[in-house]
Amino acid sequence: MTAHSWWLLLILAVAIAALIYLINSRLRIHPFVALVVVTVGTGLAAGEPVADLVGSIEDGAGGTLGDVGVTLALGAMLGRLLSDSGATDVIARALVDRSDTRRLPWLVGAAAFVIGIPMFFEVGLIVLLPLIFSVARRLEDHGGTKGSPYVLLGVPAIASLSTLHGMLPPHPGPLTAMTGLHADLGLTLAVGIICALPTVVLAGPVYARWIAPRLPDVRPDAELVAQFTGPERVAAPASSGPGAQLRTAAPPRTGVPTGLAVAAVLVPVVLMLLRTLAETLLDEGDGLRAALGFVGEPLVAMLAGLLFALAVTVVGSGRSGEDTRASLTDSLKSIAAILLIIGGGGAFKQVLQDSGIGDAIASAARGAHLNVIVLGWLIALLLSLTTGSATVGIVSATGIVAPLIGHGGGLEASLLVVAIGAGSIGLNYVNHAGFWLVKESFGMDLAQAAKTQTVVQTLVSVFGLGMALLVSVFA
């Protein structure tokens, strides 16, 4: 380590501190603007020629958006289609139909796992709230549940959605990390699923069984429950006595068959996995390998999923073409800010590399013998906590640790994608939008929300890191 290397590391530390301050200051500067300002300042302080600095910013932002932006837009459209048509409601209800109380948390977690593949955390939770509230209301009526049934069913959904949002492509964070680290898509998906399944189980149904009895007073506002579950109707079962009543939710609002709804969600994932199998099992130059390689590209796979969903949802739900177009347009509005942040993060990453800061980080890490998986997780965790943005945590951590793995690729890069994504969702508290969504939706106070949303996502973060390290040991 030379004096210049230490100077570059000091610049990085100041840049991160400045980024945190700008986002959390009284001015509340938008993360995209903060990233651009810090990127320019970092490049100038590190001595990158002014003539090259603008090019680095443009290349970094444009390259990252070129790799991620179109895929993310298609994924947002797919999620909105499935939500508006009621296809996700069909999937969820099919999983929990005719289930006993002990199995319900597991099945809600499974429903959230399936629905969470194409959807962001916040969108997936809103989609699942009608199911969670209607089933929890039935459990209230029947009695026998220890603690709050809303916590019992809500925690597995939070665990599944946050795990997928942070650790698996095609979600924007993991997809951005995968691109920056040059990780293989199919391998990252496979490793991500291996790490995600035990993580979801431990942070979801297992933790829900423990925490639900300790939060017996959690219940959403009655009007909100009615809004999500539909008007209550009164029924008197044959076995009940006079005056006994049972509240039930309104029937689902879609005509999309369950099998087609599930297929619409899984089409992109299956195509991506087929690409990996073809590249592993078939020889180079094989026509089938080339075809599967093409349809398994993230952009093509998401496009195929969207077109399939269009056919299924428009025909199955009977929606008009005008309504469908309006839904797709609205879905893009919700990701505009995310796209800008990803672009700003890509610019920051490129300046770190072009100014020599990335090489200084690599030299320091090698000298300190730090585990790159732990380092990536920790940087993402701290930046996400302090900036309130998992996306900022992921894109910044990716840029910082990318030089440590050279040209990327291989199992290490895929495990690093999982670890960085897991780090970005830990310690989710009051400066995260998801925290407030959970708190207000379930009628919690701050302490109750911390025991659910904050603890669950921190458990997901820690278990995700642990699984990544475990796989790295046996790989």
Phi, psi and omega in degrees: 000118178270171178298324179294322178297317177296323177297318179295322178293323176296319177300317179298315180299317179294321180297316180295317178298319179295320179299314179299316182296314183299321182286326185257001180290175180296337178286337180052054180296138180300139182306325179296313179297317179299318179296318181294316179299313181294323179298313179298314180298321180295315180297317179294316181293328181279353176089016177290132181305139183302323181296331181270337187297313180298320178297320178298317181296315181294317180296318181294312181292313182294318180296317180293316179292327178296323180282324191252324192301310182294318179299317179296319179297317178296321178295321178296320178296317180299313180299319181293320178301312182295325180289309185293328182282345183088006181296322179293327177294323177298315180300311184297313182293326179296326181286331185255359182295135178057043179249149177275173187299320184292331182273341187301315178301323179293320183285326174295319176299321178293320177298317179295326179296315180292313182292328183287350181301311180261001190244148172292164181304308185296317180294315180299320180294318179297321178296324184276343183304318177302319179293310182300314183292318182292318179291318179297323179294323176295319178297323176299317182294320183282333181076179177089359179268129178281121179082202184276122176293337178290322175290319181302322181265333182286323182299314177299324178294316178299316181297313181295312183296318181290324178297312180294319181297324184268330194246345186235130166294154015267025174294150190298320181298301178300324179295321177295315179296320180297319179293314182294331181262002180056040180278150178286133185297308183297317179296321179295319176299314181297312179296319180298318179294319178300319180283330187284321187300305177295330178297314179297319181297311184289317182278345183259260184302321182295311179293326180299319179299329182277319188274330184303315178296339182270356177231063186290341187268359182286119175207130180297163175302137185301321180293325178292319177300316180295323180296319183278331186256354181088171181296142178284148172231153186258132178227147179242105179298151183301328185275356184271160177277178180300135176085349180291137184230152177228124178274135177228156183275161176295151181294158179300157191254020186230154174252013181286123179299148184300314182300318179290325178297315178297317180299321180298325178287321189271346183308309181298319182295317180297317180297320179294320179290324177298324177299315180295317178298319180295319180290336180275320190259335186256152181284153176295140183094347178293134183297320180295322178297318180296319181293314180292328176296323180290309183290342179271357173299139185309316182297314182291320181296317179292324177296317178298317178298320180295315180296320177297315180296323177301312181297316184291311188283322181293316180286315186290324184263350178072023180284151179281159178297325180294318178296320180296317179298319179297321179296316181295321178295316179296326181296327180286329178299324185288342183251004182301314181295322180296319179298319179295318179296319179297318178297317177297321177294323177296321177296317179299316180299317182294320178293323176301320181286313186288334181274352180094357180294324178299319178294323178295321177297315180299318180296317180294319181294320178295321179292327181271355180056044178279142174286122187296329179293315177294320180298312179299317179298315184293317180297315180297320180298311183292318180291321178295319179297315188276334181260343182076016182225115176296327180296316177299317179300317183290310185292324180288316179297322179298315179296326183286319186265349182306319180296342184285343181244020175064234182278359177077196182083169177080181184295322182300317180296319179294319178294325178292323175301314180297316183295316179297317178297319178296318179298325185290343183254000180282159176054042180286112185227211196294344179266013177247137181297322181299326179300314183288328177298314179295314182302310184286324181295322184262005177066039183263157166271179185299318182295317180294320178294323178295323181287343178253284185300309184295313182293316182299312182290331175289322175298317177302317181297313183291315180294323177298316176297315180300318179293321178297318179293321180295316179297322180295331180289317185269353182287000000 
